[in-house]
Amino acid sequence: MDEQTLNSSRSRKKGGGRKSLLSTQIGIDAAFLEVLKNYTAGDPMNELIKWTNLTHKEIASGLRAAGFTISIP
């Protein structure tokens, strides 16, 4: 090994690894919000707090219906 490798704090090149889902599946963010639109509630005292009663499977099913490739962990 050379000295530069030993002194480097990175183990991989910058930019390596899997690409962001938002960059590989264009429009998935809008489709996600559309799936949640009728199933979202919130705190009337704080507009930043929101929740949904959909399960992971139901959200994934809605995104698949919109044409996206989704898996459930």
N, CA, C and O atoms as CSV, one atom per row, in Angstrom:
chain,resi,resn,atom,element,x,y,z
A,1,MET,N,N,0.828,-1.191,0.000
A,1,MET,CA,C,0.000,0.000,0.000
A,1,MET,C,C,0.867,1.247,0.000
A,1,MET,O,O,1.946,1.283,0.591
A,2,ASP,N,N,0.364,2.261,-0.676
A,2,ASP,CA,C,1.125,3.501,-0.686
A,2,ASP,C,C,0.686,4.396,0.487
A,2,ASP,O,O,-0.334,4.150,1.129
A,3,GLU,N,N,1.469,5.416,0.739
A,3,GLU,CA,C,1.227,6.299,1.890
A,3,GLU,C,C,-0.092,7.045,1.779
A,3,GLU,O,O,-0.759,7.274,2.788
A,4,GLN,N,N,-0.479,7.429,0.558
A,4,GLN,CA,C,-1.725,8.164,0.363
A,4,GLN,C,C,-2.924,7.293,0.770
A,4,GLN,O,O,-3.871,7.792,1.378
A,5,THR,N,N,-2.887,6.025,0.443
A,5,THR,CA,C,-3.966,5.112,0.804
A,5,THR,C,C,-4.057,4.955,2.316
A,5,THR,O,O,-5.155,4.930,2.872
A,6,LEU,N,N,-2.924,4.849,2.978
A,6,LEU,CA,C,-2.920,4.679,4.426
A,6,LEU,C,C,-3.434,5.925,5.158
A,6,LEU,O,O,-4.041,5.803,6.222
A,7,ASN,N,N,-3.200,7.114,4.605
A,7,ASN,CA,C,-3.612,8.345,5.260
A,7,ASN,C,C,-5.028,8.786,4.888
A,7,ASN,O,O,-5.553,9.738,5.465
A,8,SER,N,N,-5.624,8.121,3.959
A,8,SER,CA,C,-6.961,8.491,3.501
A,8,SER,C,C,-8.013,8.059,4.522
A,8,SER,O,O,-7.942,6.957,5.064
A,9,SER,N,N,-8.989,8.934,4.780
A,9,SER,CA,C,-10.064,8.585,5.715
A,9,SER,C,C,-11.234,7.933,4.986
A,9,SER,O,O,-12.118,7.368,5.631
A,10,ARG,N,N,-11.256,7.999,3.658
A,10,ARG,CA,C,-12.328,7.388,2.869
A,10,ARG,C,C,-11.923,5.972,2.474
A,10,ARG,O,O,-10.767,5.717,2.135
A,11,SER,N,N,-12.880,5.062,2.521
A,11,SER,CA,C,-12.584,3.715,2.074
A,11,SER,C,C,-13.028,3.494,0.634
A,11,SER,O,O,-12.617,2.521,0.000
A,12,ARG,N,N,-13.872,4.398,0.107
A,12,ARG,CA,C,-14.344,4.296,-1.273
A,12,ARG,C,C,-14.283,5.655,-1.942
A,12,ARG,O,O,-14.161,6.688,-1.284
A,13,LYS,N,N,-14.372,5.632,-3.267
A,13,LYS,CA,C,-14.376,6.882,-4.017
A,13,LYS,C,C,-15.655,7.659,-3.744
A,13,LYS,O,O,-16.715,7.070,-3.530
A,14,LYS,N,N,-15.553,8.981,-3.753
A,14,LYS,CA,C,-16.710,9.833,-3.591
A,14,LYS,C,C,-17.647,9.630,-4.782
A,14,LYS,O,O,-17.199,9.576,-5.927
A,15,GLY,N,N,-18.941,9.517,-4.508
A,15,GLY,CA,C,-19.920,9.329,-5.569
A,15,GLY,C,C,-20.225,7.879,-5.879
A,15,GLY,O,O,-21.069,7.587,-6.726
A,16,GLY,N,N,-19.551,6.973,-5.204
A,16,GLY,CA,C,-19.807,5.555,-5.436
A,16,GLY,C,C,-21.067,5.109,-4.707
A,16,GLY,O,O,-21.599,5.844,-3.875
A,17,GLY,N,N,-21.531,3.938,-5.007
A,17,GLY,CA,C,-22.692,3.382,-4.330
A,17,GLY,C,C,-23.966,3.546,-5.136
A,17,GLY,O,O,-23.955,4.034,-6.266
A,18,ARG,N,N,-25.046,3.130,-4.534
A,18,ARG,CA,C,-26.342,3.147,-5.188
A,18,ARG,C,C,-26.846,4.577,-5.359
A,18,ARG,O,O,-26.674,5.413,-4.472
A,19,LYS,N,N,-27.460,4.848,-6.488
A,19,LYS,CA,C,-28.030,6.168,-6.759
A,19,LYS,C,C,-29.304,6.362,-5.935
A,19,LYS,O,O,-29.956,5.390,-5.554
A,20,SER,N,N,-29.646,7.592,-5.670
A,20,SER,CA,C,-30.840,7.936,-4.914
A,20,SER,C,C,-32.090,7.492,-5.652
A,20,SER,O,O,-32.165,7.595,-6.876
A,21,LEU,N,N,-33.064,7.002,-4.913
A,21,LEU,CA,C,-34.339,6.589,-5.506
A,21,LEU,C,C,-35.007,7.754,-6.221
A,21,LEU,O,O,-35.648,7.563,-7.254
A,22,LEU,N,N,-34.862,8.956,-5.680
A,22,LEU,CA,C,-35.473,10.128,-6.302
A,22,LEU,C,C,-34.837,10.455,-7.646
A,22,LEU,O,O,-35.481,11.065,-8.500
A,23,SER,N,N,-33.593,10.064,-7.847
A,23,SER,CA,C,-32.946,10.328,-9.130
A,23,SER,C,C,-33.140,9.201,-10.136
A,23,SER,O,O,-33.006,9.426,-11.339
A,24,THR,N,N,-33.454,7.994,-9.671
A,24,THR,CA,C,-33.638,6.877,-10.589
A,24,THR,C,C,-35.095,6.661,-10.975
A,24,THR,O,O,-35.373,6.154,-12.062
A,25,GLN,N,N,-36.021,7.032,-10.113
A,25,GLN,CA,C,-37.447,6.877,-10.415
A,25,GLN,C,C,-38.092,8.267,-10.385
A,25,GLN,O,O,-38.657,8.692,-9.377
A,26,ILE,N,N,-37.988,8.946,-11.504
A,26,ILE,CA,C,-38.468,10.324,-11.619
A,26,ILE,C,C,-39.973,10.388,-11.355
A,26,ILE,O,O,-40.750,9.626,-11.930
A,27,GLY,N,N,-40.364,11.306,-10.481
A,27,GLY,CA,C,-41.779,11.515,-10.181
A,27,GLY,C,C,-42.298,10.703,-9.018
A,27,GLY,O,O,-43.480,10.793,-8.686
A,28,ILE,N,N,-41.434,9.901,-8.380
A,28,ILE,CA,C,-41.908,9.062,-7.285
A,28,ILE,C,C,-42.325,9.890,-6.077
A,28,ILE,O,O,-43.213,9.480,-5.330
A,29,ASP,N,N,-41.705,11.038,-5.871
A,29,ASP,CA,C,-42.080,11.884,-4.737
A,29,ASP,C,C,-43.506,12.417,-4.893
A,29,ASP,O,O,-44.265,12.431,-3.924
A,30,ALA,N,N,-43.872,12.847,-6.074
A,30,ALA,CA,C,-45.232,13.335,-6.325
A,30,ALA,C,C,-46.238,12.190,-6.232
A,30,ALA,O,O,-47.333,12.369,-5.700
A,31,ALA,N,N,-45.872,11.016,-6.746
A,31,ALA,CA,C,-46.760,9.853,-6.673
A,31,ALA,C,C,-46.963,9.428,-5.224
A,31,ALA,O,O,-48.072,9.058,-4.838
A,32,PHE,N,N,-45.918,9.476,-4.427
A,32,PHE,CA,C,-46.012,9.133,-3.003
A,32,PHE,C,C,-46.998,10.061,-2.298
A,32,PHE,O,O,-47.856,9.605,-1.543
A,33,LEU,N,N,-46.874,11.354,-2.545
A,33,LEU,CA,C,-47.786,12.319,-1.922
A,33,LEU,C,C,-49.224,12.117,-2.399
A,33,LEU,O,O,-50.167,12.313,-1.633
A,34,GLU,N,N,-49.390,11.728,-3.654
A,34,GLU,CA,C,-50.728,11.459,-4.191
A,34,GLU,C,C,-51.349,10.241,-3.512
A,34,GLU,O,O,-52.541,10.246,-3.207
A,35,VAL,N,N,-50.553,9.198,-3.273
A,35,VAL,CA,C,-51.040,8.004,-2.579
A,35,VAL,C,C,-51.506,8.368,-1.171
A,35,VAL,O,O,-52.525,7.859,-0.703
A,36,LEU,N,N,-50.771,9.238,-0.503
A,36,LEU,CA,C,-51.087,9.605,0.879
A,36,LEU,C,C,-52.185,10.660,1.000
A,36,LEU,O,O,-52.743,10.846,2.081
A,37,LYS,N,N,-52.500,11.347,-0.088
A,37,LYS,CA,C,-53.351,12.535,-0.051
A,37,LYS,C,C,-54.658,12.341,0.734
A,37,LYS,O,O,-54.999,13.181,1.566
A,38,ASN,N,N,-55.371,11.282,0.492
A,38,ASN,CA,C,-56.662,11.071,1.149
A,38,ASN,C,C,-56.558,10.308,2.468
A,38,ASN,O,O,-57.572,10.028,3.106
A,39,TYR,N,N,-55.353,9.977,2.868
A,39,TYR,CA,C,-55.144,9.182,4.080
A,39,TYR,C,C,-54.196,9.878,5.060
A,39,TYR,O,O,-53.527,9.220,5.857
A,40,THR,N,N,-54.143,11.188,4.998
A,40,THR,CA,C,-53.237,11.950,5.850
A,40,THR,C,C,-54.033,12.808,6.817
A,40,THR,O,O,-55.007,13.457,6.438
A,41,ALA,N,N,-53.608,12.801,8.060
A,41,ALA,CA,C,-54.205,13.653,9.084
A,41,ALA,C,C,-53.082,14.451,9.726
A,41,ALA,O,O,-51.905,14.164,9.513
A,42,GLY,N,N,-53.451,15.453,10.513
A,42,GLY,CA,C,-52.419,16.264,11.135
A,42,GLY,C,C,-52.867,16.900,12.425
A,42,GLY,O,O,-54.040,16.838,12.793
A,43,ASP,N,N,-51.949,17.496,13.091
A,43,ASP,CA,C,-52.184,18.196,14.343
A,43,ASP,C,C,-52.681,19.598,14.016
A,43,ASP,O,O,-51.965,20.350,13.356
A,44,PRO,N,N,-53.894,19.983,14.458
A,44,PRO,CA,C,-54.400,21.317,14.139
A,44,PRO,C,C,-53.587,22.443,14.783
A,44,PRO,O,O,-53.668,23.591,14.345
A,45,MET,N,N,-52.817,22.132,15.802
A,45,MET,CA,C,-52.015,23.144,16.484
A,45,MET,C,C,-50.623,23.288,15.874
A,45,MET,O,O,-49.936,24.281,16.114
A,46,ASN,N,N,-50.209,22.295,15.082
A,46,ASN,CA,C,-48.878,22.334,14.478
A,46,ASN,C,C,-48.965,21.719,13.088
A,46,ASN,O,O,-49.057,20.499,12.956
A,47,GLU,N,N,-48.937,22.549,12.052
A,47,GLU,CA,C,-49.107,22.073,10.683
A,47,GLU,C,C,-47.945,21.217,10.187
A,47,GLU,O,O,-48.065,20.577,9.142
A,48,LEU,N,N,-46.833,21.187,10.904
A,48,LEU,CA,C,-45.679,20.377,10.498
A,48,LEU,C,C,-45.831,18.908,10.904
A,48,LEU,O,O,-45.112,18.047,10.396
A,49,ILE,N,N,-46.766,18.618,11.820
A,49,ILE,CA,C,-46.960,17.250,12.291
A,49,ILE,C,C,-48.085,16.610,11.495
A,49,ILE,O,O,-49.226,17.073,11.529
A,50,LYS,N,N,-47.753,15.534,10.772
A,50,LYS,CA,C,-48.731,14.813,9.961
A,50,LYS,C,C,-48.508,13.320,10.124
A,50,LYS,O,O,-47.417,12.888,10.495
A,51,TRP,N,N,-49.537,12.532,9.847
A,51,TRP,CA,C,-49.420,11.084,9.896
A,51,TRP,C,C,-50.409,10.472,8.921
A,51,TRP,O,O,-51.301,11.146,8.407
A,52,THR,N,N,-50.232,9.180,8.676
A,52,THR,CA,C,-51.122,8.444,7.780
A,52,THR,C,C,-51.537,7.147,8.460
A,52,THR,O,O,-50.843,6.640,9.340
A,53,ASN,N,N,-52.689,6.619,8.034
A,53,ASN,CA,C,-53.121,5.337,8.580
A,53,ASN,C,C,-52.865,4.197,7.592
A,53,ASN,O,O,-53.343,3.081,7.796
A,54,LEU,N,N,-52.115,4.473,6.523
A,54,LEU,CA,C,-51.765,3.441,5.555
A,54,LEU,C,C,-50.578,2.618,6.058
A,54,LEU,O,O,-49.675,3.140,6.712
A,55,THR,N,N,-50.599,1.325,5.739
A,55,THR,CA,C,-49.464,0.466,6.070
A,55,THR,C,C,-48.419,0.581,4.972
A,55,THR,O,O,-48.676,1.154,3.913
A,56,HIS,N,N,-47.223,0.023,5.239
A,56,HIS,CA,C,-46.170,0.005,4.219
A,56,HIS,C,C,-46.659,-0.711,2.961
A,56,HIS,O,O,-46.389,-0.271,1.844
A,57,LYS,N,N,-47.380,-1.817,3.150
A,57,LYS,CA,C,-47.883,-2.590,2.012
A,57,LYS,C,C,-48.865,-1.773,1.183
A,57,LYS,O,O,-48.826,-1.821,-0.046
A,58,GLU,N,N,-49.740,-1.029,1.838
A,58,GLU,CA,C,-50.727,-0.218,1.120
A,58,GLU,C,C,-50.059,0.916,0.339
A,58,GLU,O,O,-50.467,1.225,-0.781
A,59,ILE,N,N,-49.051,1.523,0.920
A,59,ILE,CA,C,-48.318,2.583,0.225
A,59,ILE,C,C,-47.583,1.995,-0.978
A,59,ILE,O,O,-47.626,2.562,-2.070
A,60,ALA,N,N,-46.908,0.862,-0.783
A,60,ALA,CA,C,-46.189,0.210,-1.879
A,60,ALA,C,C,-47.153,-0.198,-2.985
A,60,ALA,O,O,-46.827,-0.062,-4.164
A,61,SER,N,N,-48.325,-0.691,-2.628
A,61,SER,CA,C,-49.327,-1.084,-3.616
A,61,SER,C,C,-49.788,0.120,-4.433
A,61,SER,O,O,-49.948,0.023,-5.649
A,62,GLY,N,N,-50.001,1.253,-3.765
A,62,GLY,CA,C,-50.395,2.473,-4.465
A,62,GLY,C,C,-49.320,2.965,-5.417
A,62,GLY,O,O,-49.627,3.433,-6.513
A,63,LEU,N,N,-48.058,2.861,-5.006
A,63,LEU,CA,C,-46.954,3.276,-5.876
A,63,LEU,C,C,-46.788,2.317,-7.049
A,63,LEU,O,O,-46.461,2.743,-8.156
A,64,ARG,N,N,-47.013,1.018,-6.815
A,64,ARG,CA,C,-46.952,0.054,-7.928
A,64,ARG,C,C,-48.058,0.343,-8.933
A,64,ARG,O,O,-47.838,0.248,-10.140
A,65,ALA,N,N,-49.259,0.698,-8.439
A,65,ALA,CA,C,-50.372,1.036,-9.324
A,65,ALA,C,C,-50.054,2.262,-10.157
A,65,ALA,O,O,-50.566,2.418,-11.266
A,66,ALA,N,N,-49.199,3.141,-9.618
A,66,ALA,CA,C,-48.790,4.340,-10.362
A,66,ALA,C,C,-47.626,4.050,-11.321
A,66,ALA,O,O,-47.169,4.946,-12.032
A,67,GLY,N,N,-47.149,2.800,-11.340
A,67,GLY,CA,C,-46.127,2.399,-12.302
A,67,GLY,C,C,-44.697,2.384,-11.787
A,67,GLY,O,O,-43.760,2.357,-12.585
A,68,PHE,N,N,-44.508,2.401,-10.491
A,68,PHE,CA,C,-43.158,2.399,-9.917
A,68,PHE,C,C,-42.783,1.020,-9.408
A,68,PHE,O,O,-43.646,0.248,-8.990
A,69,THR,N,N,-41.499,0.713,-9.442
A,69,THR,CA,C,-40.982,-0.547,-8.921
A,69,THR,C,C,-40.678,-0.351,-7.440
A,69,THR,O,O,-39.775,0.400,-7.070
A,70,ILE,N,N,-41.438,-1.032,-6.609
A,70,ILE,CA,C,-41.316,-0.867,-5.154
A,70,ILE,C,C,-41.268,-2.237,-4.508
A,70,ILE,O,O,-41.972,-3.153,-4.932
A,71,SER,N,N,-40.437,-2.381,-3.479
A,71,SER,CA,C,-40.419,-3.605,-2.682
A,71,SER,C,C,-40.609,-3.206,-1.234
A,71,SER,O,O,-40.345,-2.066,-0.851
A,72,ILE,N,N,-41.066,-4.146,-0.439
A,72,ILE,CA,C,-41.279,-3.908,0.988
A,72,ILE,C,C,-40.179,-4.644,1.741
A,72,ILE,O,O,-39.986,-5.840,1.522
A,73,PRO,N,N,-39.450,-3.956,2.626
A,73,PRO,CA,C,-38.363,-4.621,3.364
A,73,PRO,C,C,-38.869,-5.672,4.312
A,73,PRO,O,O,-38.077,-6.315,5.001
